[in-house]
Amino acid sequence: MSAASGIPILFESGGGDDATVWKYILKRVAAMTGTTLITYDRAGVGKSEMDPSQHGVGNGVKGLEIGLKSLGYAGDIMLVAHSLGGFYATLYASRNPQHVKAAVLIDANLACFFTDDYLLKKFSLAIDVRDDVELMRRASFPPQIPVIDIVAERTLFDGTPDAERWRTCHQEFVVASSKRETVTAQGSGHYVFISNPELVLAAIVKGYARVVDGANRLTVLNRAVDHAVQALNDVKGKDAQYMHSENDLNEWGYALLRRGEMENALAVFQLNVRLHPDSGNVYDSLADCYEGMGDRERAVATYRRALEVDPKKKHAEERLKSLAPPSAN
């Protein structure tokens, strides 16, 4: 948590992510808004231990409310939520509509996407997931709260009918209230705040400027202008190189893969391919992800692509021998 003055901003991470996932933008959000920023690890993630008797979105939000109250932040607040964090932000806002002043959703979960057919197909044995969705179907985001809804152009479901349904769900969410607006993050995958941090920063500053008084609003907007000028000037600087680093994204993707966050891992590996199309290693890693997801056809095609880019890629060659032996061709 970064303590300062003004309306605090609470960041809700995606499934399996801890508070460190926001490291790409927190310092700049703090510099532009000058307000308190709150991040935390949900139970069982990062530094927070799991309590088997207290699980699910409902218990998570109740715990969050207790934590915020103990820290003295039970009043007005702004929400920024990514992926699964959309469920937590929605439930928190529905329970505290008088205190949530604005929200930015980043390719966030919305209940309308999780149809009965989808739950049966993907989560037939996951009782907790189905219980969470049932809860979210009863908890609507208050229409009076201003929301900027950022949707990734390349969703987690690219190439499937679910991709269009994800976009349609977000469109329905936005048109349900005049206080909501949508932005498509062109060229971005699921982690928009990594692939296009400037877009997310601009949305947060825009949302925050709306809920502070006139004098503070002008200060925030002036800082944002100064930041934008410097960001354009330093686009090839150290921070940008780090955020778009092939190795950094690769390590992150494998970390997600090891945690079983297959769809999140896929989004990161796909982003790495978009950013570094001349690297055989990024195709090799993406193929590992497809293989881990049980998608043999895409794994084989992507291992072959890795060898086209880098004929010396031994790992891809070995995996192809296992997945597509000569006798099978």
N, C-alpha and C positions, 0 to 999 in steps of 0.2 A: 504494500500500500504506500502511495506517495501522498503525504498530507499537505494540504494547502487550504486556500479559501474558496468560496463559491460553491455551486451545486456540484456534488461529487459525481463522478462517472464510474459506473460498475461494469466490468468486463466479464462476460460469460463465455467460457471456452467451449469448444466442441467436444464430442465424446472421446475420452481417452487422453485429451490434452490437458496439461497442467497450466499454471499461470505463466510459465516461461514462454509459452507460444506467442504472447503479446509483446515480446521483447523488441520486435521489429518496429513498433510504432509508439510505444509508451513514452519515451523521452520527448518525442516531437509533439505528441498530444499534450503533455505537461507543459512544454514550452509555449505552445500556442494558446491553451486555455487558462493556464495558471491555476487550475483547480485540483482537487483531490482525486486521485485515480485509485480504484480499488480492484485488485485481482485476488483470486483465491484458488485453492485446490479443492475440488469436490471430494467427498469421501471415497477412499480407495484409489485416488489419483495423486501423483506427485508426493508431497510430504504429508498428506492427510490419510489416516488409517481408515480401513473399511470397518463399518459397524454392520454386521449381518442382519441385525434387527431393524436397521434404519436404511432402507434403500429405495430407489425410485425417485422420480422427479418431485413428487409431492413432499416426501420427507426432506429431499435436498433443499427445496425452497423454504420449508419451515426452519431448517437449520441455518440457512442464509439469513433469514429474518432475525433469528436470535443473535447471530454473529454481528450483523449490522447494528442492531440495537445496543449490543455490549460495547461496540466501538463508538457509539454516539452518532451513527449515520442512519437512523430510522426515519428521517424526514425526506425532503425532496431529493430526487436522484435522477440521473440519466442512465440509460442502459445501452450497452454495445454488446451484441451477441452474435456468435458464429456457430453454424451447424447445429448440433444438439443443444447448444446454448439458447437457441431460439425457443425451445420448450420452456426452459427455466425463466427466460425473460417474459414470455407470454404469461406463465402462471404467476410470476411475481407481480407483473403489471395488473393482472386481473384481481389479485388480492390487495393491491395497494394503488388503486387508480388515482387517488388524490395526491400521491407523492411522486409518481413517475411522470416527469415533465417532457421527456423526449426519448427516442430510441433510434438506434441504427442497427439494422439486421444485415448480416453478411452471409449470404447463401445459407440462410437459417432454416431449420426444421419448422414446418407448419403442419398442423394436424390434417389439413385437407389432402396432403400428399399420401398419407398412410391409410389407404383404403383397406377394406376387409380382404380383398383379393391379394393385395401386396403383402399384408401381414401374414396371410396364410402361406404365401410363396416364400417369403424371406425369414419369417420369425415364427413358424408354426410351433416350435418348442420353447420359444422365449416368452414365458408368461409375464415377466417384468416389463418387456417392451410393449406387449399388448395392453397391460394395465396402464402404462404411462400414456399410450395413445388414447385410451378411453378417457383418462383424466383430462387430456388436452382437448379432446372434442367437447368437453363441457366448460373449458376455460377459454373464453374469447379475449383477444387483445382489445382493451377499451378503445373505442373509435375516436375519442376526443384527444388521444395522445398523438402528437406528431411523430411519424415514422418515416425514415428513409430506408427503403428496402433494396439492398444491393444483391443482384443475382448474377452469378458467374456465367459467362457465355458458354464455357465448357463445364457442364455439370458433372457430378459424380457418375451420371448415368448415360454419358455420351454413347450414341450408337444403339440405344434401346428406346422403346416407347415410353419408359419412365422419364426420360429427359424432357420430353415435351410436357408430360404431366406435371413435372416439377415446376416448369415455367408457368404453366396454366394455373397451378395452385397459387403461385406468387402473384400473378396478375389478378386473380379473384380476391386475394387478400388486399391488394392495393386499392382496387376499385370499390371496395366495401366502405371506404371512408375518405372524405375529401382532405383529411389531414395526412394522408399517406402519399408518398411518391416512390417511384421505382427507378433504378439505374441498372443497366446491364453493364457488367464489367467486361468490356471487349477483350478477347484474347486471354482471359484469366480462367484458371481452374478454381477449385473449391476454396483454396486458401488465398482469397483475393488480397488480404492485407500483406501478403508476401509478394505476389506477382504484380500487384498494382497498389502499393501503399499510399501513393499520393491521392488516389481516388477515395480510399477509406478515410484518410486524414481530412480531406476536404468535406466529406459527408459528416464526420464527427464535429468538425468546427462549425459547419452550417447548422447542424442540429443544436449544438450547444449555444451558439450565438442567438438563437431564437428564444431561449429561455432565461437569459440574463438581462439585467436592466440596460438602459441606453448607453450609459458611460462605459460599462464593462463590455457591452457588445462591440462598441467601436474599438476598444483596446484589443479584443480577441480578433476581430477582423483585420486590424492593422498587422498584428503578429502573423496572421495567416498569409497576408500578402507578402510580408518580408520572407516568410518561410518558403513560399512558392518560388520567389525569385532565386533564393539561394539553392533550392532543390533543383531547379532547372540548370543552374550554373554548375552544380556539383554532381550531375547525373552519373558521371563516371567515377565518383569518389569512393572512398572506402566502404561506406555503409551500403551503397547500391551494389558494389561488387560482392559484399558479404551476403546480402539478401538474395542475390541471384547466383551465388556460387554453386557450381555443379556438385562439388563434394558435399557442401552443407545440405543441399536438398536431397542428395543421395542418402546421406546418413539419416536424415529425418524420415525419408521414405521407409528405410529398413527398420527404423525404430518403431514406426507405426505397424509395419508388417509383423514384427515380432510380438507386438501387443494384440495382434489379431484384428487391427483396424484396417481391414483390407481395402475398403472403398476410399478411405482417407489416404492410405498409402498409394493407391492407384492415382489419385488426383495429384499427389506430389511428384510421382515418377513421370506422369504425363506432362506436368509443367516443366520438368527438367528436360524432357525431349523437345518441347517447344522452344526452350531457351538455348539449348545446346544441341542442335540437330546434327552437328558434325562430329559428335562424340559417340564412338561405339559403345562406351561404357553405359551411357544413359539408356540405350536400347536394351542392353544386356540386363540392366536392373529392372526395366519395365517388363521384360520377358519373365524375369524371376517372379514378379508380382502376379502376372497372368497365370503362371504355373501354380503359384500358391493359392490362387483363387479357383483352380481347377479348370481354367480355360486353356486347354491344350492347343487348340487351333491358333489362337492369338499368340500363345507363348512361342510356338514353332515359327510363326511368321516373323515375330519380333526378334527372336534369336538369329534368324537368317538375315534380318536387316542389320543387326549388330555386326555380323560378319561381313556384310557388304561395306559397311562404313570402316570397319577395322578387321581385316582378314586375320590378324594375329590374336583375336579375342578367343583364348583357349576355353574359357568357361562356357561361352556360347556354343562352341564346337562340341564340347563334351555333353552339354545338355541336349543338343540336337541328336547326337548318337543315341541318347537314352529315349528321347521322345519320338524321334522320327528315324528309326534305323533304315538302312538302304532297302532291306527286304520288304519294308512297309510301303515303299514308294512305287 
